[in-house]
């Protein structure tokens, strides 16, 4: 039997929600560390059938943190960056510092995506 993690189809929200939850739970020392090392990533990935799609996650050092549905429950999970990039077949990506992500979130009043190349693929997937 395979353990399958299904997509939430709201990864841009999930990624920023993870950052907000992590920062709320952090001590001051952890908070300062997280602000320096956490990155929000927006990317173009390739599905096994060759379809391109936009996706978002958080990077924490050598780990990618994503959210999915496992055993009918929403859960965050961490995967080593190299393995994650291979599994998602990442074609290109944009990495945002927490400061940049907050500024873009406020400017666009949106969790993203903020760049047109990611927006287009998100629209195609949701049609």
Secondary structure as UniProt FT lines:
FT   STRAND          6..7
FT   HELIX           11..25
FT   HELIX           28..37
FT   STRAND          38..46
FT   TURN            48..49
FT   STRAND          52..60
FT   TURN            61..62
FT   STRAND          63..70
FT   TURN            71..72
FT   STRAND          73..80
FT   HELIX           81..88
FT   STRAND          90..96
FT   HELIX           98..108
FT   HELIX           116..126
//
